[in-house]
Amino acid sequence: MSTVTRLETGFAVRSDEAIAVWQARQMASIQALSDSDRRTVARWALACAERVVPLFEADLLAQNDIQDAIARTRAYSEGRGSTAEEIGKRMIAVKAAKAATTPAGAAAARAVAQASAVAHMGAHALGAAAYAVKAVSLANKDQPERVDDEILWQIADLRPNERAALRLLPPLGQDRSGPLGTGLLSQGILGSTIREIQALIG
């Protein structure tokens, strides 16, 4: 039986209706993408993040939270799992990142967190790729060429449908209603990585 939820409007509605209303509101942002496109790009976002997960070292609870986020994101990308549930759990990996013992490990955990947040907004897929590159950069300060290698791997791993979905996103900094606004993802290596990826995918 559906539960009753009270939206900001003050009207009480069934939970499935509340989710539909919420999703309609999210689509007001070009950065959201459709649920289908979000599930599509989640696979790539997770692939980018998983490459750097070995850099993450933390207490057992944080490690378990990261592995759980990976499993949930994989299920979401395969068409399983509830979008609403994933949205509700998207901050778990963000909190786990705070337990990292190194800056590279923290960036790796944030890559997983961004991949997990794709259920919320598709633009987080680019955030996952950018944090993965940041993790590589921090772990290989004496090998700057590893950054370019990582970006090229990310581009090569993109499937045609994923590339097409990512092309629907606005250029970094053009639209403020999402992660690709003028905030954290637009700065430093995160910003330069996203700009390069967007240029490479056309």
N, C-alpha and C positions, 0 to 999 in steps of 0.2 A: 504494500500500500504506500502510495506517495506521501511524503511528509509535507507539511505546510511551511512555506518560507515567506518572510515579509521583506519585500524589496525596499529600496530607498523611496519609492513612490508612496509607500504606506499601504499598498494593497497586498493582501495575503493571497498567495498562489501556490499551486502544487510545485514540488521541487523540480520536476522535469520542465515545467513551464518557466520556472525561475532561471534554469540553466539556458533555456532557449532565448529568453530575454537578455540574459547576460551575454550570450554569444552574439546576438544581434548588435549589442552595444560595442563589443570588441571589434566587429567588422567595420565600425566607423573609422577605425585606424587602418590605413593601408599596410601597416607593419604587422597586423595580426595574421593575415592569410586565412584561408578557409581551413576547417578542421582537416580536410583531406590533404591539403598542401602542407599543413603543419606535420601531419603524420609522415608525409613523404620526406620532408627535409630533416626530420628527427633522426632518421637512419644515418645521414651524413654527419650531422652534428655530433652524434654519439661516436661515430667512427673517429672523428677528429679528437674528441676528448679521450677516448680509450687509449690512444697512442701515448698519452702522457701520464696516465694513471699510475704507472710504476714510480713516478717521481713523488707521489703523495705518500708521506709518512706521517702517522699520527697515532693517537690512542685507538684501541680496538673499536670503541663505539663509533668514532668518526669514520674509520675504515669501513665498518659495516654499513653506515649511512650512505657512504659513497657507492658501495657495491649495490645497495638497494636501489639507489637512484638510477644506476646503470641498468639494472634489471627492469625497472619500471619504464624507463625511456625506451628500451628495446621492445618491450611489450606494446607500448604506445605506437612505436613506429611500424609494428607489424599488425596494427589494426585492433589490438586487444587493449583492455584497460579503459577506464572511464576518463574522459577529458577533464571533467569537473574534479575528479579525485586527484589527477595529476597536478592540476592547477593548485589544489589545496596543499599538496606536498612539495611544491617546487622550491621552498625555502630551506628544506632539510639539508641539502648539499651545501647551500650557502653557509649555514652554521657550521657544518663539518669542516669547511675550508679554514675556519679560524683555529682549528686544532693542528694545522699543518706545522711541521717543525722547520720547514725551509720556505723561502719565497717561491721557489719553483714548484714545490708541492702545493702551496696555497693556490697558485695559478692553475695547476692541474685540476684541483678540486673545483675551482670556479668554472673551468671548462665543462666539467660534468654538470655543475649547477645550471649553466647556461643551456646545455643540451636538455636537461630535465625541464627547463622553463619554456621549451619550444611548444609544449601543450598550451601554454598561456598566450604566447605571441611567436609567430614564425621567425621574426627578426632575431630572436635569441640564437638561432642556428649560426649566424655570423659571429655572434658573441662567443659561442663555443669554439669555433675555429680560431678566433683571435686570442682567446685565453690559452688555447693549446700552443699557439705560436709563442706567446709570452712565456709559458712554462719552458719551452725549448730554449728560448733566448736566455732565460735566467740560469738554466742548468748548463749552458754551453757558452759562457761569456767569452771564452777564448776562441770560439769557432762561430763567428757571426754568419758564416755561409749556411749554417744549419737552419737559420730562419727562412731563407729563400727556399731551401730544400723542403722544409715542412709545408710551406705555402704551395709549392708545386705539387707535393703529394696530395694535399687537400683538393686541389683543382682536378688532378688526375682521377681521384676517387669519386668525383661527382658523376652521378648517373644523369642521363638526359632529362628525365622528369624532375629531378632535384634541381638541376641547373635552371630549368624553365620556371620552377616555383620561386627560386631565389631571385630571378630576374624581375619578379613582380614587386620586390621590395624597393623602396625609394633609396636614392643615394644617401650615404651617411651624412647626417647633418641637415638634410633637406626638410624632413618632417619631424616635428617635436613630439608627436603622440605615441612614443614607444622607445625601445632601447636604442634605436638608430638616430636619436635626437642629438643634442649637443652635450650630453652627459659623459659619463665615464668611458663608454665604448668609443667615443670620438677622439680620445686623447692618447698620446704616446704610441707605443707599439700596437696597442689594441686598435686605435684609429687607423694607423698606417696599414695594418694587416687587412682590415675590412675594406679600406679603399682599394687596395691592390686586388683583393679577391673580386670585388665588384667590377673593377676594370677588366680583369681577366675573363670573367664570365659574360661580359658584354651587356 
